[in-house]
Amino acid sequence: MGVWGPGNFESDTVADGLGELTDRIIGDIAQQYDGDSDDSALDPDEWGGEMVPAWLELLVDIVERRRVGATFPAAAVLTDWRDRYLRVWDGYIDDLDPDEDYKVARRAVLVGTFDRAISLAAIREQD
């Protein structure tokens, strides 16, 4: 076991654990895109529709800190996920009869979450 500092994230064991954790989050997100051809698992009132952006934000929060061992999807994968997610969201959200202010604000948060992830992936790909 290698330890390179006193911090909670400064050992090979924790780096391996972060790799497992981030791989699991990525897998959970990817699973929501698998299956049916219409991506209905991403509907705004479905588990995936709620959890994908939350999982993605957690993943970004971990990876932005440049923790050793953390894994992250490629920008191309994230761009595909964003485009598919927003296509489903835009096509379904009006069926839920949301308040217009909520709808606009929520979409901005969703776009911001995906765009933040894509930017982070692009930076990691340049390193």
N, C-alpha and C positions, 0 to 999 in steps of 0.2 A: 504494500500500500504506500502510495506517495502522498505526502502532505507538503504543501509549499507555503503555508501560512496559517495563522491562528483563526481565520474567518470560518464561518459555517459552510462556505462554498469553496474551500481551498484544499480539497483532497481528491484523489482519484476515485474514491468510493462515491463521494457526492457527485462528481462529474458523471460517473456511470449512472447514478440514480437520476440525475437531471436528463440524461439521454433517454432513459426509460420513460420518465414522466412526459417529456416533450414528444417522444414517439407515440405514446399513448394518446395524448391530446390530438396530435396530427391524425392518428388513426380514427379517433372518434369523429373528427370533422369529416374526414374522407368517407367514412361510412354513411354519412348523411347524403352524400352525393352518389352513392352506389345504389343499385337496384332499379327502380322504375325509371322509365325514360323521360318522364315529365317533371322530375325533381320535386314531387309533391311532399316529400319529407321535409322540404325547406319552406313549406307554407308558413306564413307568419303566426298561425295559431297551432303549429305542430312543434313537437320536441326539438327537432332539428332547426326549425326556423328561429326558435328562441336561443338554443344552445350554441349554434355555430358562431355567431358573433361574440358571445360571451367567452367561449373556449378560445377563439382567435385572440381576443384582447388579453386573456391570461397568458397565452403563448407569447405574444408580443412583449408583454411586461417582463417575462422571464428572459427572453432573448435580448431585449434592449440593454439589459444590464451586462451583456457580454459574459455570461456565466459559461465556464468551461463545461463542455459536454452537451449543452442544449442544442437540439436539432431544430430545423426550420424548413418549411417548404420553399421551393424555388418560386421566383417571381412569376413565372409563366403559370404555375399551378395556382397560385393565389389570384392571379388575374382571371383565370378560368372560373375559380370558385366565386369571385366577386361578381363576374358577369352573369353567371347562372343564378346566384342568390338574388341579385337585384332584379333579374328578369322574372323570377318567381314572385318576389315581393311586390313588384310593380303590377303584376298581373292578378294578384290575389287580394291585396290590402283593402281595396275598395269594397270587397265582399263583406268585410268586417265592420263597415260603416264607421271608420274612425273619425275623430275630430280632425279637421283640416290642419290645425296647428300641430297636433301630435304627429300626424302623417308626415308633414314637412320636416319637423324636428327629428323624428325617428329615422327617416331616410338619410338625413345629413349625418347622423351618428353612425349608421351602417356604412355609408360611403367612407366616412372618416376612418372607421375601424379597418376596413379592407385596404384603403389607400395607405394607411400607416404601416400595415403589414407588408404591402407590396414594396413600399420605399425601403423598409428594413431589409427585405430579401435582396433588393437590388444592391444595397450597400454591402451586405454579406457576400454577394456574388463578385463584387469588385475587389474584396480583400484577398 
